Amino acid sequence: MADTGEDARRLSPFVADLRGVLELGIEGSADLDAWRARTAPRGVEPIASGGRARVAIHAISSRFGGTAFRELVVGVEVRGEVEGAVVDGIYLDCAFNSSRMFALLERWCFATPYRHALVELDTGPRARIRVATANVDRFTADFDRDAAGPGTLAAVDWDGPIFLPAEAGSRKRRWFRAKIAGETRSWEFEPHGRLSISAEPAQPEPACLVASGFRAERFVERLDARHARTKTFAEGAGLESKGRAG
């Protein structure tokens, strides 16, 4: 007998499984040594490509529990240990959520590095991403899709671990499993893109992108994506988990 939708939800390992997500992103590279130093406390190693680290900035617009929100995350491709096995994944360096409540829940319930901020996405002919805190722009990106042409279309279905920053005074290595899927259109970022990142020392996120010499290479768009995640797990110095199992 086939599972009903309710049966499938009960069997799912994900505590959040969002469909119809709007996603815009910029993928590129940055100084490898700078990201080695940044990820070393977590015990993960950036994966080198052409002698540089692979870094991505992705913004989404979605709803959870009936509440609309937008968020932006900065991650780097890394290799690390999960349950005794060395696997490839993403190190979540920093994140911003337009909902103050969701940002707090992420930090306290899932140990993720979210902060509250103004996050904007625009999918018009000139696509735009903007993050601002304290009425100051921290990150803005514009991309002229009309001038760039049709781009390249591909199906993406990524499933793997997201490694989280180490907490002060803790030896626990926290991570969660995520799934990101959807039809993805991509373009070369230059010459139709423009990127501005605040380098203010008092705001280290996302100024770390400037310090590491981030170079934007591709602009990506998913208009109907799936984003799912499990609860947060911790390894080392005793096993624990954060977040409800469903």
C-alpha positions, 0 to 999 in steps of 0.5 A: 500500500502506498504511503499517504502524504502524512506518512511521508512527512512522518518518515522524512528526516527533515524538520523543514522542507520548503517547496517553491523557493525563489533563489538567487545566488553568486558563486565564485572563488576566494583566497584559499589560505584566508578560508583555511584560517577561517574554517580551521577552528571547526576542523574542516578544510576548504576544497581547492579549485585552481588554487582557490576556495569555492565560495557561494552567496545565496539568497532565498525568499520563502514561507515557513509556518505561514510566515514569509521571510527572506535570507542570505547565506555565505558558504564555502565548499569544504571537506570534513568528518561526519560520524567517522567518515570524511565527506564533502560539504558546505561550511556555513560562515554567516547568514542573515534572515529578514525575520527577527524571530526566525534569526533567533530560532536559528541561533538558539534552536539550531546553533546556526550563525544567523543575524537579523537584517533587511534582506531583499530579492528582486527577480525583475529584468535586472535581478538584485540582492541586498542585505542591510543592517543598522540602515547601512548596506552590507551586501548588494548585487545586481545582474542584468539578465536581459543583457546576459541572454538565456544562460545555461539550464541544468537540474541541481539535486544536492544533498550533503552536510552543512558544517557550522562554526565552532562555538566559543569554549566548545569542542563539539563539531556541529552540522546538519544535513541539507537538500537543495534541488531545482531547475537552475539557470546560470550565467557568467557574472561579468560583464553584466553583474555588479557587486558591492560588499561592506568592508567595515571592520565592525561588521565582519560578516560579510566583510570576510568576503572582501578580506579573502579577495572574493571574485564573483564568477557566476550568477545563478537563479532557481525560481522553484527550488526545494530547500530541506534540512534536518535538526542540528547534530553535534559530535565530540565531547559527548553527542547531542542534537538541537532541533525537533525531529519532526 
